[in-house]
């Protein structure tokens, strides 16, 4: 029994659309034509995988600051904390419990480790800062930190996002944060005032893009800082 002409035409058009889209994404036209069927299936799966990666890249700043798994490298949910400079993972109750040796070099008892355990992971803070920079540009960072750091971010944002994320992660207080980022006393006073406004919920006193950043995760980060003693003197 012959297949109706319209059905053959529909199959041909569908195949052509898939084939064209795959070539546009991978640039493997000759490889696709030359390889047998099982390799074509492999290439098609590869194309689908690339699509999935693109979709994940569109996550919001809040999503990157609050991932499902906070510590990369740790699979067992009962041991979610990865020891600094190590592949060993331990339970949260072993961090700063007064018993050394849970992590190599006793890093689980290190003061900065104790602070970092109460805050979002450094790599997630760094991703959050990058996402906010892409959304709001340098004006948000001028509002937060002042002109000096904002201009430095424009010149080398990868370096500064690493510095800022590290300081947010391990600086015991806002004063030590200022020391790690080489803030001037005026910029420190400005930053301290901004943090206080956000913590107090006085959003009407900050610009619209700042309000948006607060709802996108900045407010949550500020509360984590407060809870871990960041504003203590």
C-alpha positions, 0 to 999 in steps of 0.5 A, spaced: 500 500 500 502 506 497 503 512 503 499 518 501 503 524 498 501 529 503 504 524 509 511 523 505 511 531 504 510 532 511 515 527 513 520 530 508 519 537 511 519 535 518 526 532 517 528 538 513 527 543 519 530 538 524 536 537 519 537 545 518 536 546 526 542 541 528 547 544 522 545 551 525 547 549 532 553 544 531 556 546 524 556 538 522 553 538 516 558 534 512 558 529 518 551 528 519 551 526 512 556 521 512 555 518 518 551 512 519 544 512 523 547 511 530 551 516 529 546 521 527 542 519 533 548 521 537 549 528 534 541 529 535 542 528 542 548 532 543 544 538 539 538 537 545 543 537 550 546 544 548 539 546 548 538 544 555 544 548 557 542 554 554 535 553 558 539 553 564 543 559 563 537 563 563 536 562 570 534 568 575 539 571 579 535 569 585 536 562 582 544 562 582 544 565 589 540 559 592 541 553 588 539 546 590 546 544 591 549 549 595 556 546 595 559 543 588 562 536 589 558 534 595 553 528 593 550 526 599 545 530 602 547 528 609 554 531 608 553 537 604 559 541 606 566 541 602 572 542 606 576 548 603 582 545 598 579 538 599 574 533 596 572 531 603 565 532 605 562 533 612 556 534 615 554 541 617 554 540 625 562 538 624 563 545 622 566 549 628 564 544 633 571 545 637 573 538 634 579 539 629 580 533 624 574 533 620 577 537 614 584 536 612 589 541 616 583 542 621 580 547 616 573 546 618 575 550 625 578 556 621 574 562 623 573 564 615 570 557 614 565 558 620 563 564 617 562 562 610 558 556 612 553 561 614 553 564 608 551 563 601 557 559 597 562 564 594 561 561 587 554 562 588 555 570 590 560 571 584 554 568 579 549 572 582 553 579 582 555 577 575 547 576 573 546 583 577 551 586 573 548 584 566 541 586 568 543 593 571 550 595 569 555 599 573 550 603 576 547 598 581 555 597 583 556 605 584 549 605 588 552 599 593 559 601 593 561 608 590 565 610 584 572 607 586 569 600 586 564 601 580 569 604 575 574 598 577 569 593 576 568 596 569 575 595 567 576 588 570 569 585 572 571 578 573 577 580 578 572 584 582 566 579 582 571 574 585 574 579 590 567 581 592 564 574 592 570 572 597 569 578 601 562 577 602 563 570 603 568 570 609 569 577 611 567 577 619 564 584 619 563 590 614 569 593 616 573 587 614 569 587 608 572 594 607 579 592 608 579 586 603 576 590 598 580 596 599 574 601 600 575 608 603 572 610 609 567 614 605 565 609 601 565 604 607 560 609 610 556 609 604 555 602 603 554 601 611 548 606 610 545 602 604 546 595 607 542 598 613 536 601 608 535 594 605 535 591 612 530 596 615 526 595 608 526 602 607 526 601 599 522 607 597 529 611 599 533 607 594 533 607 586 528 603 582 534 598 579 536 597 587 529 595 589 529 590 583 536 587 585 533 587 592 527 582 590 532 578 585 536 576 591 540 582 594 535 582 600 536 575 601 544 576 601 543 582 606 539 578 611 544 572 611 550 577 612 546 580 618 545 573 621 552 571 621 554 578 624 556 582 618 554 589 621 557 587 628 563 592 631 
